[in-house]
Every structure is written in C-alpha cells, then in structure tokens.
Amino acid sequence: MNILIEDAEKLEYLTSDNHWSKKASEGKNFGATGAAFDVAKKEPIGKFNIVFYISQTKQFINMDHGRGKGLAEASPVVENG
C-alpha cells in the first residue's frame, strides 16, 4: 500500500528527502492517509491530494485532498487618484 502526497497543481509527489518528483514511484510512502494529510497540511504548497498508488498497475485512487500552507496570495493594488 503506497499512500503518497501529490501536489495537485504540479502533479508531483513528495519524496523521502523532502523534494518533489514527477515519478510516483519516487514518492514517500506514508502508510496511512491520516499521516500523509498531517504532513501535507504543513507543506508550502497550495492544493494537494492524498493518493493510493498501486505500483504494479501504475493506478491512482484519490483518498483525500486539502490545502497546504502555500504561498500568501497577493492582494491587488488599488490606486486612488
């Protein structure tokens, strides 16, 4: 059972050394959706998915989703004048 964190916008997977990879096979296996969700909420990413990855068939099953800490969104500048 491979439970991975997927950056939903970049379609990359968090690895064991806290980098991101396009290859699901390089993603860190969290073993449980709750553990993956707790870590994902603290990552500096926007939307994320917690996915079950079946390596033998290269299939994905979405288990959960949410938002990480992400980057602060800039507010539009309003000029008075």
PDB file of N, CA, C and O in Angstrom, chain B, residues numbered from 101:
ATOM      1  N   MET B 101       0.859  -1.187   0.000  1.00  0.00           N
ATOM      2  CA  MET B 101       0.000   0.000   0.000  1.00  0.00           C
ATOM      3  C   MET B 101       0.893   1.233   0.000  1.00  0.00           C
ATOM      4  O   MET B 101       1.689   1.426   0.918  1.00  0.00           O
ATOM      5  N   ASN B 102       0.764   2.060  -1.016  1.00  0.00           N
ATOM      6  CA  ASN B 102       1.557   3.282  -1.119  1.00  0.00           C
ATOM      7  C   ASN B 102       0.636   4.490  -0.995  1.00  0.00           C
ATOM      8  O   ASN B 102      -0.172   4.758  -1.884  1.00  0.00           O
ATOM      9  N   ILE B 103       0.760   5.209   0.103  1.00  0.00           N
ATOM     10  CA  ILE B 103      -0.018   6.429   0.323  1.00  0.00           C
ATOM     11  C   ILE B 103       0.933   7.601   0.096  1.00  0.00           C
ATOM     12  O   ILE B 103       1.909   7.768   0.828  1.00  0.00           O
ATOM     13  N   LEU B 104       0.643   8.409  -0.919  1.00  0.00           N
ATOM     14  CA  LEU B 104       1.527   9.494  -1.328  1.00  0.00           C
ATOM     15  C   LEU B 104       0.848  10.846  -1.189  1.00  0.00           C
ATOM     16  O   LEU B 104      -0.379  10.944  -1.176  1.00  0.00           O
ATOM     17  N   ILE B 105       1.676  11.896  -1.084  1.00  0.00           N
ATOM     18  CA  ILE B 105       1.196  13.277  -1.151  1.00  0.00           C
ATOM     19  C   ILE B 105       1.481  13.778  -2.554  1.00  0.00           C
ATOM     20  O   ILE B 105       2.619  13.739  -3.023  1.00  0.00           O
ATOM     21  N   GLU B 106       0.436  14.250  -3.219  1.00  0.00           N
ATOM     22  CA  GLU B 106       0.564  14.781  -4.573  1.00  0.00           C
ATOM     23  C   GLU B 106       0.265  16.283  -4.565  1.00  0.00           C
ATOM     24  O   GLU B 106      -0.776  16.712  -4.068  1.00  0.00           O
ATOM     25  N   ASP B 107       1.180  17.069  -5.115  1.00  0.00           N
ATOM     26  CA  ASP B 107       0.913  18.488  -5.334  1.00  0.00           C
ATOM     27  C   ASP B 107      -0.083  18.529  -6.493  1.00  0.00           C
ATOM     28  O   ASP B 107       0.272  18.205  -7.626  1.00  0.00           O
ATOM     29  N   ALA B 108      -1.312  18.920  -6.218  1.00  0.00           N
ATOM     30  CA  ALA B 108      -2.386  18.850  -7.205  1.00  0.00           C
ATOM     31  C   ALA B 108      -2.170  19.784  -8.392  1.00  0.00           C
ATOM     32  O   ALA B 108      -2.696  19.538  -9.478  1.00  0.00           O
ATOM     33  N   GLU B 109      -1.406  20.845  -8.193  1.00  0.00           N
ATOM     34  CA  GLU B 109      -1.203  21.805  -9.268  1.00  0.00           C
ATOM     35  C   GLU B 109      -0.033  21.417 -10.169  1.00  0.00           C
ATOM     36  O   GLU B 109      -0.081  21.636 -11.379  1.00  0.00           O
ATOM     37  N   LYS B 110       1.017  20.840  -9.581  1.00  0.00           N
ATOM     38  CA  LYS B 110       2.214  20.479 -10.355  1.00  0.00           C
ATOM     39  C   LYS B 110       2.263  18.991 -10.705  1.00  0.00           C
ATOM     40  O   LYS B 110       3.095  18.564 -11.506  1.00  0.00           O
ATOM     41  N   LEU B 111       1.362  18.201 -10.095  1.00  0.00           N
ATOM     42  CA  LEU B 111       1.340  16.745 -10.286  1.00  0.00           C
ATOM     43  C   LEU B 111       2.703  16.130  -9.967  1.00  0.00           C
ATOM     44  O   LEU B 111       3.255  15.346 -10.740  1.00  0.00           O
ATOM     45  N   GLU B 112       3.226  16.517  -8.794  1.00  0.00           N
ATOM     46  CA  GLU B 112       4.485  15.987  -8.287  1.00  0.00           C
ATOM     47  C   GLU B 112       4.230  15.344  -6.929  1.00  0.00           C
ATOM     48  O   GLU B 112       3.233  15.638  -6.268  1.00  0.00           O
ATOM     49  N   TYR B 113       5.149  14.458  -6.519  1.00  0.00           N
ATOM     50  CA  TYR B 113       4.981  13.674  -5.307  1.00  0.00           C
ATOM     51  C   TYR B 113       6.116  13.961  -4.337  1.00  0.00           C
ATOM     52  O   TYR B 113       7.280  14.038  -4.730  1.00  0.00           O
ATOM     53  N   LEU B 114       5.763  14.120  -3.061  1.00  0.00           N
ATOM     54  CA  LEU B 114       6.761  14.383  -2.032  1.00  0.00           C
ATOM     55  C   LEU B 114       7.606  13.133  -1.818  1.00  0.00           C
ATOM     56  O   LEU B 114       7.072  12.038  -1.639  1.00  0.00           O
ATOM     57  N   THR B 115       8.937  13.303  -1.837  1.00  0.00           N
ATOM     58  CA  THR B 115       9.854  12.179  -1.677  1.00  0.00           C
ATOM     59  C   THR B 115      10.327  12.076  -0.226  1.00  0.00           C
ATOM     60  O   THR B 115      10.042  12.951   0.592  1.00  0.00           O
ATOM     61  N   SER B 116      11.039  11.017   0.079  1.00  0.00           N
ATOM     62  CA  SER B 116      11.553  10.795   1.441  1.00  0.00           C
ATOM     63  C   SER B 116      12.535  11.864   1.882  1.00  0.00           C
ATOM     64  O   SER B 116      12.681  12.126   3.076  1.00  0.00           O
ATOM     65  N   ASP B 117      13.219  12.493   0.904  1.00  0.00           N
ATOM     66  CA  ASP B 117      14.178  13.547   1.258  1.00  0.00           C
ATOM     67  C   ASP B 117      13.584  14.948   1.104  1.00  0.00           C
ATOM     68  O   ASP B 117      14.314  15.922   0.924  1.00  0.00           O
ATOM     69  N   ASN B 118      12.258  15.040   1.176  1.00  0.00           N
ATOM     70  CA  ASN B 118      11.507  16.312   1.138  1.00  0.00           C
ATOM     71  C   ASN B 118      11.719  17.117  -0.132  1.00  0.00           C
ATOM     72  O   ASN B 118      11.726  18.347  -0.102  1.00  0.00           O
ATOM     73  N   HIS B 119      11.891  16.424  -1.241  1.00  0.00           N
ATOM     74  CA  HIS B 119      11.900  17.065  -2.548  1.00  0.00           C
ATOM     75  C   HIS B 119      10.639  16.617  -3.280  1.00  0.00           C
ATOM     76  O   HIS B 119       9.861  15.821  -2.754  1.00  0.00           O
ATOM     77  N   TRP B 120      10.439  17.122  -4.476  1.00  0.00           N
ATOM     78  CA  TRP B 120       9.269  16.759  -5.267  1.00  0.00           C
ATOM     79  C   TRP B 120       9.723  16.080  -6.549  1.00  0.00           C
ATOM     80  O   TRP B 120      10.724  16.471  -7.149  1.00  0.00           O
ATOM     81  N   SER B 121       8.988  15.069  -6.962  1.00  0.00           N
ATOM     82  CA  SER B 121       9.327  14.297  -8.151  1.00  0.00           C
ATOM     83  C   SER B 121       8.085  14.080  -9.002  1.00  0.00           C
ATOM     84  O   SER B 121       6.980  13.926  -8.481  1.00  0.00           O
ATOM     85  N   LYS B 122       8.276  14.069 -10.309  1.00  0.00           N
ATOM     86  CA  LYS B 122       7.182  13.753 -11.232  1.00  0.00           C
ATOM     87  C   LYS B 122       6.864  12.257 -11.217  1.00  0.00           C
ATOM     88  O   LYS B 122       5.807  11.844 -11.695  1.00  0.00           O
ATOM     89  N   LYS B 123       7.774  11.445 -10.671  1.00  0.00           N
ATOM     90  CA  LYS B 123       7.612   9.991 -10.665  1.00  0.00           C
ATOM     91  C   LYS B 123       6.967   9.530  -9.363  1.00  0.00           C
ATOM     92  O   LYS B 123       7.542   9.697  -8.287  1.00  0.00           O
ATOM     93  N   ALA B 124       5.776   8.953  -9.462  1.00  0.00           N
ATOM     94  CA  ALA B 124       5.088   8.457  -8.275  1.00  0.00           C
ATOM     95  C   ALA B 124       5.905   7.382  -7.572  1.00  0.00           C
ATOM     96  O   ALA B 124       5.828   7.245  -6.351  1.00  0.00           O
ATOM     97  N   SER B 125       6.684   6.622  -8.325  1.00  0.00           N
ATOM     98  CA  SER B 125       7.497   5.558  -7.735  1.00  0.00           C
ATOM     99  C   SER B 125       8.563   6.104  -6.784  1.00  0.00           C
ATOM    100  O   SER B 125       9.085   5.357  -5.957  1.00  0.00           O
ATOM    101  N   GLU B 126       8.891   7.385  -6.887  1.00  0.00           N
ATOM    102  CA  GLU B 126       9.877   8.012  -6.003  1.00  0.00           C
ATOM    103  C   GLU B 126       9.233   8.680  -4.791  1.00  0.00           C
ATOM    104  O   GLU B 126       9.940   9.178  -3.915  1.00  0.00           O
ATOM    105  N   GLY B 127       7.905   8.697  -4.731  1.00  0.00           N
ATOM    106  CA  GLY B 127       7.193   9.343  -3.635  1.00  0.00           C
ATOM    107  C   GLY B 127       7.343   8.589  -2.321  1.00  0.00           C
ATOM    108  O   GLY B 127       7.456   7.363  -2.301  1.00  0.00           O
ATOM    109  N   LYS B 128       7.342   9.338  -1.231  1.00  0.00           N
ATOM    110  CA  LYS B 128       7.443   8.742   0.107  1.00  0.00           C
ATOM    111  C   LYS B 128       6.124   8.059   0.440  1.00  0.00           C
ATOM    112  O   LYS B 128       5.054   8.643   0.272  1.00  0.00           O
ATOM    113  N   ASN B 129       6.206   6.827   0.911  1.00  0.00           N
ATOM    114  CA  ASN B 129       5.028   6.075   1.328  1.00  0.00           C
ATOM    115  C   ASN B 129       4.732   6.386   2.788  1.00  0.00           C
ATOM    116  O   ASN B 129       5.530   6.061   3.667  1.00  0.00           O
ATOM    117  N   PHE B 130       3.589   7.013   3.049  1.00  0.00           N
ATOM    118  CA  PHE B 130       3.221   7.390   4.414  1.00  0.00           C
ATOM    119  C   PHE B 130       2.497   6.276   5.165  1.00  0.00           C
ATOM    120  O   PHE B 130       2.370   6.345   6.387  1.00  0.00           O
ATOM    121  N   GLY B 131       2.024   5.260   4.465  1.00  0.00           N
ATOM    122  CA  GLY B 131       1.404   4.116   5.118  1.00  0.00           C
ATOM    123  C   GLY B 131      -0.034   4.308   5.565  1.00  0.00           C
ATOM    124  O   GLY B 131      -0.772   3.331   5.698  1.00  0.00           O
ATOM    125  N   ALA B 132      -0.445   5.547   5.800  1.00  0.00           N
ATOM    126  CA  ALA B 132      -1.813   5.836   6.235  1.00  0.00           C
ATOM    127  C   ALA B 132      -2.220   7.224   5.745  1.00  0.00           C
ATOM    128  O   ALA B 132      -1.392   8.133   5.690  1.00  0.00           O
ATOM    129  N   THR B 133      -3.479   7.384   5.394  1.00  0.00           N
ATOM    130  CA  THR B 133      -3.941   8.670   4.872  1.00  0.00           C
ATOM    131  C   THR B 133      -3.832   9.779   5.921  1.00  0.00           C
ATOM    132  O   THR B 133      -3.507  10.917   5.582  1.00  0.00           O
ATOM    133  N   GLY B 134      -4.097   9.462   7.182  1.00  0.00           N
ATOM    134  CA  GLY B 134      -4.026  10.474   8.240  1.00  0.00           C
ATOM    135  C   GLY B 134      -2.632  11.042   8.403  1.00  0.00           C
ATOM    136  O   GLY B 134      -2.466  12.252   8.563  1.00  0.00           O
ATOM    137  N   ALA B 135      -1.625  10.175   8.365  1.00  0.00           N
ATOM    138  CA  ALA B 135      -0.236  10.624   8.497  1.00  0.00           C
ATOM    139  C   ALA B 135       0.148  11.512   7.319  1.00  0.00           C
ATOM    140  O   ALA B 135       0.788  12.548   7.501  1.00  0.00           O
ATOM    141  N   ALA B 136      -0.239  11.112   6.122  1.00  0.00           N
ATOM    142  CA  ALA B 136       0.069  11.902   4.930  1.00  0.00           C
ATOM    143  C   ALA B 136      -0.647  13.249   4.974  1.00  0.00           C
ATOM    144  O   ALA B 136      -0.059  14.272   4.624  1.00  0.00           O
ATOM    145  N   PHE B 137      -1.896  13.259   5.398  1.00  0.00           N
ATOM    146  CA  PHE B 137      -2.677  14.501   5.466  1.00  0.00           C
ATOM    147  C   PHE B 137      -2.032  15.484   6.441  1.00  0.00           C
ATOM    148  O   PHE B 137      -1.929  16.674   6.142  1.00  0.00           O
ATOM    149  N   ASP B 138      -1.600  15.000   7.595  1.00  0.00           N
ATOM    150  CA  ASP B 138      -0.968  15.880   8.598  1.00  0.00           C
ATOM    151  C   ASP B 138       0.296  16.528   8.049  1.00  0.00           C
ATOM    152  O   ASP B 138       0.530  17.716   8.274  1.00  0.00           O
ATOM    153  N   VAL B 139       1.110  15.763   7.334  1.00  0.00           N
ATOM    154  CA  VAL B 139       2.338  16.306   6.744  1.00  0.00           C
ATOM    155  C   VAL B 139       1.992  17.286   5.622  1.00  0.00           C
ATOM    156  O   VAL B 139       2.577  18.366   5.542  1.00  0.00           O
ATOM    157  N   ALA B 140       1.060  16.921   4.768  1.00  0.00           N
ATOM    158  CA  ALA B 140       0.703  17.760   3.619  1.00  0.00           C
ATOM    159  C   ALA B 140       0.190  19.137   4.050  1.00  0.00           C
ATOM    160  O   ALA B 140       0.481  20.139   3.397  1.00  0.00           O
ATOM    161  N   LYS B 141      -0.569  19.188   5.141  1.00  0.00           N
ATOM    162  CA  LYS B 141      -1.102  20.471   5.636  1.00  0.00           C
ATOM    163  C   LYS B 141       0.004  21.448   6.009  1.00  0.00           C
ATOM    164  O   LYS B 141      -0.219  22.658   6.015  1.00  0.00           O
ATOM    165  N   LYS B 142       1.203  20.938   6.322  1.00  0.00           N
ATOM    166  CA  LYS B 142       2.316  21.783   6.748  1.00  0.00           C
ATOM    167  C   LYS B 142       3.252  22.159   5.601  1.00  0.00           C
ATOM    168  O   LYS B 142       4.141  22.994   5.770  1.00  0.00           O
ATOM    169  N   GLU B 143       3.054  21.546   4.442  1.00  0.00           N
ATOM    170  CA  GLU B 143       3.935  21.803   3.303  1.00  0.00           C
ATOM    171  C   GLU B 143       3.612  23.153   2.655  1.00  0.00           C
ATOM    172  O   GLU B 143       2.454  23.572   2.642  1.00  0.00           O
ATOM    173  N   PRO B 144       4.626  23.832   2.120  1.00  0.00           N
ATOM    174  CA  PRO B 144       4.402  25.129   1.454  1.00  0.00           C
ATOM    175  C   PRO B 144       3.877  24.946   0.021  1.00  0.00           C
ATOM    176  O   PRO B 144       4.490  25.393  -0.948  1.00  0.00           O
ATOM    177  N   ILE B 145       2.726  24.276  -0.077  1.00  0.00           N
ATOM    178  CA  ILE B 145       2.083  24.056  -1.371  1.00  0.00           C
ATOM    179  C   ILE B 145       0.650  24.543  -1.279  1.00  0.00           C
ATOM    180  O   ILE B 145       0.139  24.801  -0.189  1.00  0.00           O
ATOM    181  N   GLY B 146       0.016  24.664  -2.407  1.00  0.00           N
ATOM    182  CA  GLY B 146      -1.398  25.031  -2.435  1.00  0.00           C
ATOM    183  C   GLY B 146      -2.241  23.779  -2.250  1.00  0.00           C
ATOM    184  O   GLY B 146      -2.229  23.163  -1.184  1.00  0.00           O
ATOM    185  N   LYS B 147      -2.970  23.413  -3.288  1.00  0.00           N
ATOM    186  CA  LYS B 147      -3.840  22.240  -3.224  1.00  0.00           C
ATOM    187  C   LYS B 147      -3.016  20.960  -3.273  1.00  0.00           C
ATOM    188  O   LYS B 147      -2.017  20.869  -3.986  1.00  0.00           O
ATOM    189  N   PHE B 148      -3.458  19.976  -2.498  1.00  0.00           N
ATOM    190  CA  PHE B 148      -2.805  18.669  -2.530  1.00  0.00           C
ATOM    191  C   PHE B 148      -3.841  17.561  -2.539  1.00  0.00           C
ATOM    192  O   PHE B 148      -4.995  17.757  -2.160  1.00  0.00           O
ATOM    193  N   ASN B 149      -3.401  16.400  -2.979  1.00  0.00           N
ATOM    194  CA  ASN B 149      -4.202  15.179  -2.922  1.00  0.00           C
ATOM    195  C   ASN B 149      -3.418  14.140  -2.142  1.00  0.00           C
ATOM    196  O   ASN B 149      -2.191  14.083  -2.216  1.00  0.00           O
ATOM    197  N   ILE B 150      -4.139  13.322  -1.395  1.00  0.00           N
ATOM    198  CA  ILE B 150      -3.557  12.133  -0.788  1.00  0.00           C
ATOM    199  C   ILE B 150      -4.022  10.994  -1.688  1.00  0.00           C
ATOM    200  O   ILE B 150      -5.223  10.777  -1.850  1.00  0.00           O
ATOM    201  N   VAL B 151      -3.077  10.270  -2.269  1.00  0.00           N
ATOM    202  CA  VAL B 151      -3.427   9.237  -3.239  1.00  0.00           C
ATOM    203  C   VAL B 151      -2.902   7.875  -2.812  1.00  0.00           C
ATOM    204  O   VAL B 151      -1.852   7.764  -2.180  1.00  0.00           O
ATOM    205  N   PHE B 152      -3.647   6.854  -3.167  1.00  0.00           N
ATOM    206  CA  PHE B 152      -3.223   5.467  -3.018  1.00  0.00           C
ATOM    207  C   PHE B 152      -2.662   5.087  -4.378  1.00  0.00           C
ATOM    208  O   PHE B 152      -3.373   5.130  -5.382  1.00  0.00           O
ATOM    209  N   TYR B 153      -1.395   4.716  -4.413  1.00  0.00           N
ATOM    210  CA  TYR B 153      -0.720   4.384  -5.667  1.00  0.00           C
ATOM    211  C   TYR B 153      -0.430   2.892  -5.710  1.00  0.00           C
ATOM    212  O   TYR B 153       0.213   2.347  -4.813  1.00  0.00           O
ATOM    213  N   ILE B 154      -0.908   2.239  -6.762  1.00  0.00           N
ATOM    214  CA  ILE B 154      -0.668   0.813  -6.958  1.00  0.00           C
ATOM    215  C   ILE B 154       0.468   0.695  -7.964  1.00  0.00           C
ATOM    216  O   ILE B 154       0.259   0.882  -9.162  1.00  0.00           O
ATOM    217  N   SER B 155       1.662   0.386  -7.485  1.00  0.00           N
ATOM    218  CA  SER B 155       2.854   0.396  -8.337  1.00  0.00           C
ATOM    219  C   SER B 155       2.814  -0.678  -9.430  1.00  0.00           C
ATOM    220  O   SER B 155       3.332  -0.455 -10.525  1.00  0.00           O
ATOM    221  N   GLN B 156       2.215  -1.825  -9.155  1.00  0.00           N
ATOM    222  CA  GLN B 156       2.181  -2.897 -10.141  1.00  0.00           C
ATOM    223  C   GLN B 156       1.407  -2.498 -11.402  1.00  0.00           C
ATOM    224  O   GLN B 156       1.785  -2.876 -12.511  1.00  0.00           O
ATOM    225  N   THR B 157       0.332  -1.740 -11.228  1.00  0.00           N
ATOM    226  CA  THR B 157      -0.512  -1.353 -12.367  1.00  0.00           C
ATOM    227  C   THR B 157      -0.418   0.144 -12.680  1.00  0.00           C
ATOM    228  O   THR B 157      -1.040   0.627 -13.627  1.00  0.00           O
ATOM    229  N   LYS B 158       0.369   0.875 -11.872  1.00  0.00           N
ATOM    230  CA  LYS B 158       0.528   2.321 -12.018  1.00  0.00           C
ATOM    231  C   LYS B 158      -0.814   3.067 -11.970  1.00  0.00           C
ATOM    232  O   LYS B 158      -1.035   4.023 -12.714  1.00  0.00           O
ATOM    233  N   GLN B 159      -1.695   2.612 -11.088  1.00  0.00           N
ATOM    234  CA  GLN B 159      -3.006   3.232 -10.915  1.00  0.00           C
ATOM    235  C   GLN B 159      -3.015   4.095  -9.658  1.00  0.00           C
ATOM    236  O   GLN B 159      -2.288   3.841  -8.698  1.00  0.00           O
ATOM    237  N   PHE B 160      -3.860   5.122  -9.695  1.00  0.00           N
ATOM    238  CA  PHE B 160      -4.040   6.032  -8.571  1.00  0.00           C
ATOM    239  C   PHE B 160      -5.488   5.999  -8.115  1.00  0.00           C
ATOM    240  O   PHE B 160      -6.409   5.882  -8.924  1.00  0.00           O
ATOM    241  N   ILE B 161      -5.672   6.104  -6.805  1.00  0.00           N
ATOM    242  CA  ILE B 161      -7.003   6.271  -6.230  1.00  0.00           C
ATOM    243  C   ILE B 161      -6.911   7.464  -5.295  1.00  0.00           C
ATOM    244  O   ILE B 161      -6.121   7.454  -4.352  1.00  0.00           O
ATOM    245  N   ASN B 162      -7.716   8.497  -5.549  1.00  0.00           N
ATOM    246  CA  ASN B 162      -7.719   9.670  -4.665  1.00  0.00           C
ATOM    247  C   ASN B 162      -8.400   9.310  -3.358  1.00  0.00           C
ATOM    248  O   ASN B 162      -9.523   8.805  -3.342  1.00  0.00           O
ATOM    249  N   MET B 163      -7.696   9.580  -2.254  1.00  0.00           N
ATOM    250  CA  MET B 163      -8.215   9.243  -0.930  1.00  0.00           C
ATOM    251  C   MET B 163      -8.723  10.481  -0.170  1.00  0.00           C
ATOM    252  O   MET B 163      -9.707  10.405   0.566  1.00  0.00           O
ATOM    253  N   ASP B 164      -8.043  11.611  -0.357  1.00  0.00           N
ATOM    254  CA  ASP B 164      -8.384  12.831   0.382  1.00  0.00           C
ATOM    255  C   ASP B 164      -7.735  14.007  -0.332  1.00  0.00           C
ATOM    256  O   ASP B 164      -6.917  13.819  -1.233  1.00  0.00           O
ATOM    257  N   HIS B 165      -8.096  15.210   0.067  1.00  0.00           N
ATOM    258  CA  HIS B 165      -7.491  16.402  -0.529  1.00  0.00           C
ATOM    259  C   HIS B 165      -7.574  17.553   0.472  1.00  0.00           C
ATOM    260  O   HIS B 165      -8.303  17.492   1.462  1.00  0.00           O
ATOM    261  N   GLY B 166      -6.807  18.597   0.185  1.00  0.00           N
ATOM    262  CA  GLY B 166      -6.812  19.760   1.065  1.00  0.00           C
ATOM    263  C   GLY B 166      -5.875  20.826   0.547  1.00  0.00           C
ATOM    264  O   GLY B 166      -5.484  20.819  -0.620  1.00  0.00           O
ATOM    265  N   ARG B 167      -5.515  21.753   1.442  1.00  0.00           N
ATOM    266  CA  ARG B 167      -4.592  22.836   1.103  1.00  0.00           C
ATOM    267  C   ARG B 167      -3.454  22.854   2.108  1.00  0.00           C
ATOM    268  O   ARG B 167      -3.656  22.714   3.314  1.00  0.00           O
ATOM    269  N   GLY B 168      -2.246  23.032   1.574  1.00  0.00           N
ATOM    270  CA  GLY B 168      -1.082  23.182   2.434  1.00  0.00           C
ATOM    271  C   GLY B 168      -0.969  24.618   2.902  1.00  0.00           C
ATOM    272  O   GLY B 168      -1.902  25.408   2.758  1.00  0.00           O
ATOM    273  N   LYS B 169       0.180  24.947   3.462  1.00  0.00           N
ATOM    274  CA  LYS B 169       0.411  26.321   3.928  1.00  0.00           C
ATOM    275  C   LYS B 169       0.468  27.272   2.753  1.00  0.00           C
ATOM    276  O   LYS B 169       0.047  28.423   2.867  1.00  0.00           O
ATOM    277  N   GLY B 170       0.983  26.811   1.624  1.00  0.00           N
ATOM    278  CA  GLY B 170       1.031  27.609   0.400  1.00  0.00           C
ATOM    279  C   GLY B 170       1.724  28.934   0.576  1.00  0.00           C
ATOM    280  O   GLY B 170       2.128  29.312   1.675  1.00  0.00           O
ATOM    281  N   LEU B 171       1.850  29.620  -0.518  1.00  0.00           N
ATOM    282  CA  LEU B 171       2.400  30.969  -0.503  1.00  0.00           C
ATOM    283  C   LEU B 171       1.253  31.942  -0.337  1.00  0.00           C
ATOM    284  O   LEU B 171       0.160  31.717  -0.856  1.00  0.00           O
ATOM    285  N   ALA B 172       1.495  33.005   0.372  1.00  0.00           N
ATOM    286  CA  ALA B 172       0.454  34.016   0.564  1.00  0.00           C
ATOM    287  C   ALA B 172       0.090  34.624  -0.780  1.00  0.00           C
ATOM    288  O   ALA B 172       0.959  35.001  -1.566  1.00  0.00           O
ATOM    289  N   GLU B 173      -1.208  34.713  -1.027  1.00  0.00           N
ATOM    290  CA  GLU B 173      -1.654  35.307  -2.273  1.00  0.00           C
ATOM    291  C   GLU B 173      -1.615  36.821  -2.149  1.00  0.00           C
ATOM    292  O   GLU B 173      -2.030  37.391  -1.140  1.00  0.00           O
ATOM    293  N   ALA B 174      -1.113  37.452  -3.182  1.00  0.00           N
ATOM    294  CA  ALA B 174      -1.005  38.915  -3.175  1.00  0.00           C
ATOM    295  C   ALA B 174      -2.362  39.533  -3.447  1.00  0.00           C
ATOM    296  O   ALA B 174      -3.125  39.054  -4.286  1.00  0.00           O
ATOM    297  N   SER B 175      -2.648  40.603  -2.724  1.00  0.00           N
ATOM    298  CA  SER B 175      -3.884  41.343  -2.964  1.00  0.00           C
ATOM    299  C   SER B 175      -3.659  42.320  -4.099  1.00  0.00           C
ATOM    300  O   SER B 175      -2.557  42.849  -4.248  1.00  0.00           O
ATOM    301  N   PRO B 176      -4.681  42.570  -4.902  1.00  0.00           N
ATOM    302  CA  PRO B 176      -4.499  43.522  -5.983  1.00  0.00           C
ATOM    303  C   PRO B 176      -4.242  44.941  -5.422  1.00  0.00           C
ATOM    304  O   PRO B 176      -4.802  45.330  -4.397  1.00  0.00           O
ATOM    305  N   VAL B 177      -3.409  45.671  -6.105  1.00  0.00           N
ATOM    306  CA  VAL B 177      -3.097  47.044  -5.701  1.00  0.00           C
ATOM    307  C   VAL B 177      -4.201  47.950  -6.229  1.00  0.00           C
ATOM    308  O   VAL B 177      -4.532  47.914  -7.415  1.00  0.00           O
ATOM    309  N   VAL B 178      -4.763  48.756  -5.348  1.00  0.00           N
ATOM    310  CA  VAL B 178      -5.811  49.684  -5.754  1.00  0.00           C
ATOM    311  C   VAL B 178      -5.255  51.092  -5.621  1.00  0.00           C
ATOM    312  O   VAL B 178      -4.832  51.510  -4.544  1.00  0.00           O
ATOM    313  N   GLU B 179      -5.263  51.816  -6.735  1.00  0.00           N
ATOM    314  CA  GLU B 179      -4.751  53.187  -6.722  1.00  0.00           C
ATOM    315  C   GLU B 179      -5.908  54.163  -6.592  1.00  0.00           C
ATOM    316  O   GLU B 179      -6.937  54.018  -7.252  1.00  0.00           O
ATOM    317  N   ASN B 180      -5.730  55.143  -5.745  1.00  0.00           N
ATOM    318  CA  ASN B 180      -6.727  56.208  -5.616  1.00  0.00           C
ATOM    319  C   ASN B 180      -6.204  57.428  -6.369  1.00  0.00           C
ATOM    320  O   ASN B 180      -5.101  57.910  -6.107  1.00  0.00           O
ATOM    321  N   GLY B 181      -6.971  57.895  -7.262  1.00  0.00           N
ATOM    322  CA  GLY B 181      -6.423  59.072  -7.908  1.00  0.00           C
ATOM    323  C   GLY B 181      -7.168  59.450  -9.053  1.00  0.00           C
ATOM    324  O   GLY B 181      -6.830  60.432  -9.713  1.00  0.00           O
TER     325      GLY B 181
END
